[in-house]
C-alpha cells in the first residue's frame, strides 16, 4: 500500500520520512510454540532446547493452542480479520543460532490480517494501519562476550512463540513511531498476551526507514534490527534519517540493507544486504497442517476479552467526568486502571483520585522504580485520605505529609500491597495519622472568626486597599489568616469568612 497518513507530515530538510515497524511480541505461554520445552527467562544456556526445537530426525512439531488463542485475542483487539485458515511455512536461511536451517513462520496466509492501532501524539489522535500479525518461532541467541574471541550459542530461545506485528509505512517521524510502539506495547500487556519486558527481549522492534521528496514514490528502505527500548528506537530512526538524507543530497544511492544500531555511539551500521522474500525460499511446512480456527473459538475469545483501553478511557470521561488526558493516563495499563477504579470507587472523588495518581503516586513510583501493582499504599488507604481532602479535613499539603507517612510505614511492613488490612484503609486510621502529624484543618467557625477579626484589626492598610478595589490585598489578608493558624485553616472557609467580615464592616 502507498497510502499517506491523514495528517500533514513534518519535513526534515525538505524530505518526508517514511517509517513502518515490525514488532516481535513474545507470547506469554509457559511452553514453546511447537514443543513442550519451557520458555522461562534466565535458565542455564541450552537447558531449555529439546529435540523438537532442534528438528532432530524423527521429531514432529505440534502447535501450541495457547499461542494461537493469544494471536486471536490480539486480532480482535485491533479490529483485524482472524483468518479461518492460515498456513505455516519454512523460512530458509543459515545462521549459527538457527539449528534447523529454517524458521517456522507464516508467509502468504497469516493468522491476523489488517487492523489498526490508535494513539495520541501532540494532543491529536493518530492511527497506524496493520498489514498483518503472524505466528512464528524465535531463533536462538549468539553470545559474543567472554568466549576468548569465539562465539557461543544459547538455544534456549529457539522455538519461543512470537507474534510478529507488521505495520503499514504510515508513520512520518521518530516521535510518531515511538508513540505507536508504546501504544502497541501497552495493548499486548493489557491483553495479557505478552509480558512486555523489553530488557529480556519479550518486545522488540525492527524499524523500516526511508526518505523521499513529498509526492514522490517511496524511497529505498533500510531495516534497523532488534531495538529493545523506546529511546533506542527514536535515536536509531533519527540517525538513520539524517544518514539517508545526507547520502541522497551528496548524489549517492541508498542500498536496501539490514542495519544495527549501536547505543554507545548512537549510530547505525550496515550488517548485510537486505534479503527479499524470494531469497528465503518460503514453502508450506510439510510437518504442519493448515491452522483452522472455528468461528466458535473466535466468539469464545471475543467474549473473554477485557474492556479495551480506548473504551475504558471513554467510559472514564463519560461517567467520571475526567478530561481526555486524565482518562488516557488512567488507562496507561490495566493494573493502573484497576487501581484508579478502586480508589475512585471508595473515595467517591474521581477527579481527585486521578489527580493523586498522576501526581504524588506517580512521582513516588517513578522515583523508586516501581509499577502500580507494587504500590505500597493500599487503594483503600489512599481513598480514605482523598475523602478527607474532599471534605476539607486536611489540605493538599497536609495530605501529602500523611501520604509520605503511609509510604514510610509500608516500607517497614506495617502496610503492604498484597493483603490490605481493613484498619489501614479506614477513615479512622487516616484520621489518627492526620492528628498525629498535626495537619487537621481548622474548621471550627468560632475559632476562625477570632483569627479573622485579629487579622483585620492588625492589617488596617490591607483592609483599606481591599475596600479600594485591590484584589491582591484580599489575598494578602487570607495569607495572614493562614499564617496565624499555622497553615491549619481551611483556605476556602477562611476566605469566605474574611470576605463576609470585611463587607459587613465596610
Number of C-alpha atoms within 10 A of each C-alpha: 7 9 9 15 15 9 10 8 16 12 15 14 9 11 16 23 27 24 25 23 24 24 23 24 27 26 28 23 19 15 20 30 29 22 20 19 22 19 23 15 12 8 11 9 14 14 12 22 23 18 14 21 29 16 15 12 8 7 13 15 17 15 17 16 11 18 25 20 17 21 22 24 23 25 24 18 21 19 15 21 15 24 19 14 13 21 22 26 24 20 22 18 14 12 13 15 19 22 17 19 15 19 23 24 22 24 21 12 16 20 28 29 19 18 21 18 18 16 19 15 13 8 9 8 10 18 16 20 21 24 19 25 28 23 28 26 22 24 24 22 17 15 13 12 10 9 9 7 8 9 12 16 15 18 25 26 24 28 31 28 29 26 28 24 21 21 25 21 25 23 25 23 21 22 18 21 23 21 18 23 23 15 17 22 21 20 23 22 17 21 20 18 22 22 19 23 16 16 10 12 17 18 27 26 24 21 28 22 27 26 26 19 15 13 8 9 10 16 17 16 21 23 23 26 20 20 23 18 19 19 11 17 25 20 19 25 27 18 14 24 23 14 14 23 22 12 13 14 9 9 9 11 11 17 13 18 19 21 24 19 23 14 14 6 7 13 17 20 13 16 13 11 12 16 11 9 10 9 11 15 13 21 15 18 17 10 12 16 13 16 16 12 17 11 12 9 12 17 12 11 16 15 9 9 14 14 13 15 23 14 11 18 25 17 14 22 17 13 10 16 14 20 14 15 12 18 24 21 15 27 22 17 20 23 16 17 21 16 21 22 18 18 28 23 15 20 22 17 18 21 16 19 26 20 15 20 23 14 11 13 18 17 13 15 16 11 9 9 9 13 13 20 13 14 19 22 24 25 23 24 26 28 27 23 28 27 23 21 19 16 9 19 23 28 21 15 12 20 22 15 17 25 21 15 16 21 20 15 15 17 13 9 11 13 22 19 16 11 8 16 15 11 13 20 21 16 17 12 15 25 19 13 20 23 13 11 13 14 22 23 21 21 17 11 12 9 12 21 15 10 21 26 15 14 21 18 11 13 14 11 12 20 20 14 14 19 15 10 10 13 12 12 19 20 14 15 23 23 17 20 26 20 14 16 17 12 19 20 28 22 19 11 15 23 20 12 17 23 16 12 15 17 9 8 7 9
